[in-house]
């Protein structure tokens, strides 16, 4: 999901009440003034960024676990090495 597809960025919104520490709210307000965006938009962007980071972290974790369960064979590694050496040699020409 890209940030552009998040509901708050496309007009589909829900009101909610949240609690944040005073210090964080002061930083949020300072940032929103500099960025010229609303508090709601800033919190929406922050939430979207967090959700996207967590989604990517889970995808990376699945990828790493997959390789741990099914590591590349020596033949696959040799084929990759040969391919990369040929590609680099072609770039040098």
C-alpha positions as CSV (number, residue, x, y, z in Angstrom):
1,X,0.0,0.0,0.0
2,X,1.4,3.3,-1.0
3,X,0.8,6.4,1.1
4,X,-1.4,7.8,-1.6
5,X,-3.9,5.0,-1.1
6,X,-4.5,5.6,2.6
7,X,-8.1,6.8,3.3
8,X,-7.1,10.0,5.1
9,X,-5.2,11.0,2.1
10,X,-8.1,10.4,-0.3
11,X,-10.9,12.0,1.7
12,X,-12.4,8.8,3.3
13,X,-12.0,9.6,7.0
14,X,-13.2,8.5,10.4
15,X,-13.0,10.7,13.5
16,X,-11.3,9.2,16.5
17,X,-9.8,10.4,19.8
18,X,-6.2,9.6,20.7
19,X,-4.0,10.4,23.6
20,X,-0.4,11.5,23.0
21,X,2.2,12.9,25.4
22,X,2.3,16.7,25.6
23,X,5.9,16.8,24.3
24,X,5.0,14.7,21.3
25,X,2.0,16.9,20.5
26,X,4.2,20.0,20.7
27,X,6.6,18.4,18.2
28,X,3.7,17.4,16.0
29,X,2.3,20.9,16.0
30,X,5.7,22.5,15.2
31,X,6.2,20.1,12.3
32,X,2.7,20.6,10.9
33,X,3.2,24.3,10.9
34,X,6.5,24.0,9.1
35,X,5.0,21.5,6.6
36,X,1.7,23.5,6.3
37,X,-0.5,20.4,6.9
38,X,-3.2,19.7,9.3
39,X,-2.7,17.7,12.5
40,X,-5.1,15.1,11.2
41,X,-3.1,14.7,8.0
42,X,0.2,14.5,9.8
43,X,-1.1,11.7,12.1
44,X,-2.6,10.0,9.1
45,X,0.8,10.1,7.3
46,X,2.6,8.9,10.4
47,X,0.2,6.0,10.8
48,X,0.5,5.1,7.1
49,X,4.3,5.2,7.3
50,X,4.3,2.9,10.3
51,X,1.9,0.4,8.8
52,X,3.9,0.4,5.6
53,X,7.2,-0.2,7.5
54,X,5.6,-3.0,9.5
55,X,4.3,-4.6,6.2
56,X,7.7,-4.4,4.6
57,X,9.4,-5.8,7.8
58,X,7.0,-8.8,7.7
59,X,7.7,-9.4,4.0
60,X,11.5,-9.3,4.7
61,X,11.1,-11.7,7.6
62,X,9.1,-14.1,5.4
63,X,11.8,-13.8,2.7
64,X,14.6,-14.5,5.2
65,X,12.8,-17.5,6.8
66,X,12.2,-18.9,3.3
67,X,15.9,-18.9,2.5
68,X,16.7,-20.4,5.9
69,X,14.3,-23.3,5.1
70,X,15.4,-23.6,1.4
71,X,18.9,-22.3,1.0
72,X,20.4,-21.9,-2.4
73,X,22.4,-24.8,-3.6
74,X,26.1,-24.6,-4.6
75,X,25.1,-24.9,-8.2
76,X,22.6,-22.0,-7.9
77,X,25.3,-19.8,-6.3
78,X,27.8,-20.7,-9.0
79,X,25.3,-19.9,-11.7
80,X,24.6,-16.5,-10.1
81,X,28.3,-15.8,-9.8
82,X,28.9,-16.7,-13.4
83,X,26.0,-14.5,-14.6
84,X,27.2,-11.5,-12.5
85,X,30.8,-11.8,-13.7
86,X,29.6,-11.9,-17.3
87,X,27.3,-8.9,-16.8
88,X,30.1,-6.9,-15.1
89,X,32.5,-7.8,-17.9
90,X,30.0,-6.6,-20.5
91,X,29.6,-3.3,-18.6
92,X,33.4,-2.8,-18.7
93,X,33.5,-3.0,-22.5
